[in-house]
Amino acid sequence: MHVLFFLLILLAFPVLEIWLLIELADRYGWSLLVYLAVVALLGWRLVQDEKQHIFGRFAQTLAAGGTPAKVLLGSAKNLVAGVLLLIPGVATDLFAVILLLIPSPKPVAEQQDTFAGFADQVNRQGRQAANDNVIEGEFRRED
């Protein structure tokens, strides 16, 4: 029963998408074609940018000792949104915008800035570390 319901939704979505495109084309004409072309270019650019940045963020998270699952899920979310923007249609664009509005995990660079600020505060107090790369102190991890 659940499989049949899923198949009905899966088949109804393209029909809804085509119907919506026909209605909007009757109302707006060529400007709908321009909209679809611009959105497709934005989706292509989002996919290209995400492909370039995913490995850098992944390596940065691993080097900082973070969990790479958050980076992978955030990048997968952006890749899916880019592919949805590539598909011509207004409903898929709406789903892509909703995906892009979901907040991603905080980048590792922002977390490192707080540690750098702590190191500057310690150095201003007059204590010098033996090695500039080492920050002495206590910490507590909150996941």
Backbone as CSV, one residue per row, in Angstrom:
resi,resn,N_x,N_y,N_z,CA_x,CA_y,CA_z,C_x,C_y,C_z
1,MET,0.821,-1.190,0.000,0.000,0.000,0.000,0.867,1.257,0.000
2,HIS,1.943,1.247,0.806,2.825,2.404,0.866,3.558,2.609,-0.446
3,VAL,3.906,1.525,-1.108,4.614,1.614,-2.378,3.707,2.221,-3.442
4,LEU,2.443,1.849,-3.443,1.491,2.393,-4.402,1.293,3.892,-4.181
5,PHE,1.197,4.311,-2.933,1.062,5.727,-2.602,2.291,6.495,-3.066
6,PHE,3.472,5.942,-2.839,4.716,6.584,-3.272,4.765,6.703,-4.793
7,LEU,4.346,5.662,-5.510,4.340,5.703,-6.970,3.351,6.734,-7.511
8,LEU,2.218,6.873,-6.863,1.251,7.887,-7.276,1.809,9.294,-7.110
9,ILE,2.472,9.528,-6.005,3.103,10.837,-5.790,4.211,11.052,-6.812
10,LEU,4.983,10.028,-7.068,6.077,10.122,-8.027,5.571,10.415,-9.438
11,LEU,4.442,9.868,-9.798,3.864,10.123,-11.119,3.111,11.453,-11.178
12,ALA,2.544,11.883,-10.070,1.790,13.128,-10.049,2.699,14.350,-10.114
13,PHE,3.897,14.236,-9.619,4.796,15.394,-9.589,5.146,15.907,-10.990
14,PRO,5.564,15.051,-11.936,5.837,15.579,-13.282,4.598,16.156,-13.968
15,VAL,3.449,15.550,-13.727,2.217,16.080,-14.309,1.937,17.466,-13.758
16,LEU,2.082,17.643,-12.463,1.911,18.959,-11.836,2.923,19.958,-12.389
17,GLU,4.143,19.532,-12.553,5.199,20.408,-13.056,4.892,20.869,-14.488
18,ILE,4.480,19.952,-15.344,4.170,20.297,-16.730,2.943,21.203,-16.793
19,TRP,1.927,20.894,-16.010,0.738,21.736,-15.983,1.072,23.158,-15.528
20,LEU,1.903,23.267,-14.502,2.297,24.575,-13.995,3.105,25.347,-15.030
21,LEU,3.998,24.667,-15.743,4.778,25.334,-16.785,3.892,25.826,-17.924
22,ILE,2.906,25.040,-18.312,1.995,25.460,-19.386,1.181,26.682,-18.961
23,GLU,0.673,26.656,-17.737,-0.107,27.801,-17.236,0.749,29.069,-17.160
24,LEU,1.957,28.945,-16.651,2.838,30.111,-16.541,3.302,30.594,-17.912
25,ALA,3.493,29.682,-18.863,3.884,30.081,-20.215,2.760,30.855,-20.895
26,ASP,1.508,30.452,-20.665,0.380,31.203,-21.217,0.300,32.600,-20.621
27,ARG,0.618,32.710,-19.361,0.488,33.990,-18.677,1.683,34.917,-18.935
28,TYR,2.921,34.380,-18.895,4.115,35.232,-18.957,4.897,35.129,-20.258
29,GLY,4.654,34.137,-21.062,5.289,34.037,-22.374,6.783,33.783,-22.308
30,TRP,7.542,34.577,-23.070,8.991,34.377,-23.194,9.753,34.654,-21.910
31,SER,9.202,35.445,-21.037,9.921,35.719,-19.790,10.061,34.454,-18.934
32,LEU,9.150,33.512,-19.088,9.286,32.233,-18.384,10.494,31.467,-18.907
33,LEU,10.720,31.528,-20.212,11.885,30.861,-20.794,13.177,31.494,-20.299
34,VAL,13.190,32.813,-20.188,14.366,33.505,-19.656,14.591,33.109,-18.205
35,TYR,13.512,33.050,-17.422,13.608,32.626,-16.024,14.201,31.222,-15.912
36,LEU,13.696,30.290,-16.714,14.183,28.912,-16.661,15.654,28.824,-17.058
37,ALA,16.077,29.624,-18.032,17.482,29.615,-18.450,18.388,30.184,-17.357
38,VAL,17.964,31.269,-16.736,18.776,31.883,-15.676,18.880,30.949,-14.474
39,VAL,17.771,30.337,-14.093,17.784,29.427,-12.947,18.648,28.204,-13.246
40,ALA,18.599,27.710,-14.478,19.436,26.567,-14.847,20.917,26.945,-14.780
41,LEU,21.264,28.146,-15.213,22.662,28.591,-15.108,23.093,28.719,-13.648
42,LEU,22.205,29.226,-12.804,22.527,29.320,-11.377,22.698,27.934,-10.754
43,GLY,21.862,26.998,-11.147,21.996,25.625,-10.651,23.299,24.997,-11.100
44,TRP,23.670,25.210,-12.362,24.938,24.686,-12.878,26.110,25.275,-12.099
45,ARG,26.051,26.568,-11.832,27.137,27.227,-11.095,27.209,26.704,-9.651
46,LEU,26.058,26.460,-9.042,26.041,25.920,-7.681,26.669,24.539,-7.629
47,VAL,26.353,23.698,-8.598,26.940,22.356,-8.646,28.448,22.449,-8.864
48,GLN,28.901,23.313,-9.775,30.332,23.451,-10.043,31.087,23.968,-8.814
49,ASP,30.535,24.981,-8.150,31.191,25.519,-6.952,31.256,24.487,-5.836
50,GLU,30.177,23.743,-5.679,30.149,22.737,-4.606,31.157,21.629,-4.880
51,LYS,31.301,21.245,-6.140,32.285,20.219,-6.486,33.701,20.707,-6.190
52,GLN,33.966,21.986,-6.383,35.301,22.517,-6.129,35.608,22.645,-4.643
53,HIS,34.610,22.956,-3.858,34.852,23.264,-2.444,34.688,22.084,-1.502
54,ILE,34.063,21.006,-1.940,33.750,19.917,-1.015,35.005,19.265,-0.454
55,PHE,36.000,19.025,-1.293,37.196,18.339,-0.815,38.014,19.230,0.119
56,GLY,38.042,20.526,-0.138,38.742,21.443,0.759,38.102,21.502,2.130
57,ARG,36.781,21.600,2.170,36.086,21.621,3.460,36.221,20.288,4.185
58,PHE,36.190,19.203,3.419,36.341,17.873,4.008,37.714,17.734,4.654
59,ALA,38.775,18.130,3.927,40.133,18.036,4.465,40.317,18.973,5.654
60,GLN,39.741,20.151,5.585,39.866,21.111,6.681,39.177,20.579,7.941
61,THR,38.033,19.960,7.777,37.321,19.402,8.929,38.085,18.241,9.541
62,LEU,38.644,17.388,8.696,39.438,16.269,9.217,40.684,16.762,9.937
63,ALA,41.349,17.784,9.385,42.555,18.314,10.011,42.248,18.951,11.365
64,ALA,41.069,19.542,11.485,40.694,20.189,12.741,40.115,19.203,13.749
65,GLY,39.933,17.950,13.335,39.409,16.948,14.263,37.900,16.931,14.337
66,GLY,37.228,17.534,13.357,35.768,17.554,13.345,35.200,16.307,12.693
67,THR,33.896,16.248,12.661,33.232,15.113,12.035,32.927,15.456,10.582
68,PRO,33.395,14.627,9.664,33.178,14.932,8.248,31.740,14.683,7.792
69,ALA,30.938,14.036,8.591,29.555,13.751,8.184,28.763,15.033,7.985
70,LYS,28.993,16.039,8.829,28.285,17.308,8.689,28.644,17.991,7.374
71,VAL,29.920,17.938,7.017,30.360,18.546,5.765,29.741,17.815,4.584
72,LEU,29.736,16.491,4.645,29.179,15.714,3.540,27.678,15.944,3.394
73,LEU,26.962,16.032,4.499,25.524,16.274,4.416,25.222,17.680,3.893
74,GLY,25.992,18.665,4.327,25.795,20.024,3.828,26.099,20.131,2.349
75,SER,27.157,19.462,1.904,27.500,19.492,0.485,26.494,18.705,-0.340
76,ALA,26.024,17.594,0.185,25.010,16.814,-0.532,23.721,17.621,-0.676
77,LYS,23.378,18.367,0.359,22.187,19.215,0.319,22.329,20.260,-0.782
78,ASN,23.492,20.883,-0.882,23.711,21.890,-1.910,23.757,21.281,-3.307
79,LEU,24.321,20.085,-3.434,24.356,19.428,-4.740,22.946,19.053,-5.204
80,VAL,22.131,18.548,-4.300,20.752,18.206,-4.656,19.987,19.466,-5.054
81,ALA,20.212,20.560,-4.326,19.549,21.818,-4.674,19.998,22.301,-6.057
82,GLY,21.276,22.155,-6.376,21.764,22.543,-7.692,21.158,21.710,-8.799
83,VAL,21.028,20.414,-8.583,20.413,19.549,-9.590,18.933,19.901,-9.747
84,LEU,18.248,20.196,-8.657,16.841,20.596,-8.749,16.691,21.912,-9.506
85,LEU,17.649,22.819,-9.359,17.602,24.065,-10.123,17.859,23.820,-11.605
86,LEU,18.635,22.801,-11.921,18.901,22.474,-13.324,17.660,21.928,-14.034
87,ILE,16.803,21.232,-13.316,15.596,20.653,-13.906,14.610,21.785,-14.178
88,PRO,14.150,21.909,-15.426,13.217,23.008,-15.716,11.873,22.795,-15.023
89,GLY,11.477,23.781,-14.266,10.206,23.722,-13.568,10.195,24.645,-12.377
90,VAL,9.024,25.067,-12.005,8.882,26.003,-10.896,8.816,25.265,-9.564
91,ALA,8.166,24.122,-9.528,8.052,23.366,-8.278,9.417,22.847,-7.831
92,THR,10.243,22.384,-8.774,11.578,21.919,-8.396,12.441,23.081,-7.909
93,ASP,12.225,24.261,-8.501,12.956,25.444,-8.027,12.549,25.804,-6.606
94,LEU,11.285,25.644,-6.309,10.806,25.915,-4.951,11.439,24.953,-3.942
95,PHE,11.503,23.668,-4.300,12.147,22.696,-3.414,13.632,23.004,-3.250
96,ALA,14.288,23.452,-4.325,15.707,23.790,-4.249,15.940,24.983,-3.326
97,VAL,15.078,25.981,-3.404,15.221,27.150,-2.526,15.004,26.751,-1.070
98,ILE,14.045,25.874,-0.826,13.817,25.398,0.548,15.056,24.665,1.060
99,LEU,15.662,23.836,0.211,16.886,23.138,0.614,18.018,24.122,0.902
100,LEU,18.134,25.158,0.101,19.204,26.129,0.311,18.983,26.991,1.548
101,LEU,17.736,27.132,1.968,17.452,27.929,3.166,17.699,27.169,4.465
102,ILE,17.816,25.857,4.389,18.134,25.066,5.577,19.570,25.381,5.979
103,PRO,19.811,25.798,7.216,21.171,26.181,7.600,22.133,24.993,7.581
104,SER,23.341,25.272,7.113,24.401,24.267,7.091,25.196,24.349,8.383
105,PRO,25.981,23.316,8.688,26.812,23.372,9.889,27.841,24.508,9.800
106,LYS,28.264,24.978,10.968,29.230,26.072,11.023,30.567,25.621,10.439
107,PRO,31.175,26.452,9.562,32.474,26.059,9.001,33.541,25.945,10.073
108,VAL,34.548,25.123,9.805,35.622,24.884,10.765,36.453,26.140,10.965
109,ALA,36.589,26.964,9.932,37.404,28.177,10.032,36.864,29.108,11.117
110,GLU,35.536,29.216,11.261,34.969,30.064,12.300,35.278,29.504,13.681
111,GLN,35.303,28.191,13.819,35.621,27.590,15.096,37.083,27.837,15.444
112,GLN,37.965,27.830,14.449,39.379,28.063,14.700,39.629,29.513,15.085
113,ASP,38.810,30.450,14.588,38.977,31.846,14.944,38.785,32.057,16.440
114,THR,37.885,31.307,17.062,37.688,31.464,18.498,38.921,30.995,19.261
115,PHE,39.570,29.941,18.766,40.795,29.485,19.421,41.925,30.497,19.216
116,ALA,41.991,31.134,18.035,43.022,32.139,17.782,42.806,33.344,18.699
117,GLY,41.552,33.723,18.919,41.268,34.828,19.836,41.678,34.480,21.250
118,PHE,41.514,33.241,21.658,41.938,32.796,22.977,43.455,32.883,23.107
119,ALA,44.184,32.506,22.031,45.645,32.566,22.063,46.126,34.004,22.179
120,ASP,45.465,34.937,21.479,45.843,36.348,21.590,45.591,36.868,22.997
121,GLN,44.511,36.437,23.618,44.207,36.861,24.974,45.269,36.349,25.955
122,VAL,45.710,35.116,25.783,46.751,34.558,26.657,48.057,35.307,26.458
123,ASN,48.411,35.611,25.217,49.663,36.332,24.951,49.617,37.748,25.483
124,ARG,48.454,38.392,25.508,48.354,39.745,26.048,48.517,39.760,27.563
125,GLN,48.271,38.638,28.207,48.427,38.580,29.649,49.885,38.467,30.067
126,GLY,50.779,38.363,29.117,52.192,38.349,29.439,52.829,36.982,29.383
127,ARG,52.063,35.934,29.226,52.642,34.605,29.140,52.915,34.283,27.685
128,GLN,54.109,33.842,27.416,54.498,33.457,26.066,54.569,31.941,25.981
129,ALA,54.035,31.381,24.939,54.134,29.945,24.733,55.522,29.625,24.181
130,ALA,56.050,28.456,24.522,57.361,28.047,24.018,57.326,27.873,22.505
131,ASN,56.206,27.445,21.997,56.032,27.260,20.568,54.771,28.022,20.166
132,ASP,54.873,28.843,19.142,53.718,29.650,18.750,52.553,28.806,18.244
133,ASN,52.808,27.569,17.854,51.758,26.706,17.337,51.009,25.975,18.444
134,VAL,51.450,26.100,19.690,50.848,25.365,20.792,50.085,26.335,21.673
135,ILE,48.868,25.990,21.986,48.057,26.784,22.905,47.833,25.932,24.137
136,GLU,48.297,26.422,25.281,48.137,25.667,26.510,46.850,26.093,27.188
137,GLY,46.173,25.136,27.767,44.943,25.452,28.467,44.064,24.231,28.586
138,GLU,42.917,24.446,29.179,41.948,23.365,29.333,40.803,23.593,28.358
139,PHE,40.211,22.525,27.948,39.069,22.643,27.055,38.042,21.581,27.390
140,ARG,36.846,21.819,26.924,35.762,20.873,27.094,34.990,20.833,25.776
141,ARG,34.846,19.638,25.235,34.162,19.475,23.951,32.664,19.357,24.203
142,GLU,31.891,20.188,23.499,30.441,20.114,23.571,29.922,19.771,22.196
143,ASP,29.422,18.581,22.031,28.910,18.142,20.725,27.467,18.430,20.558
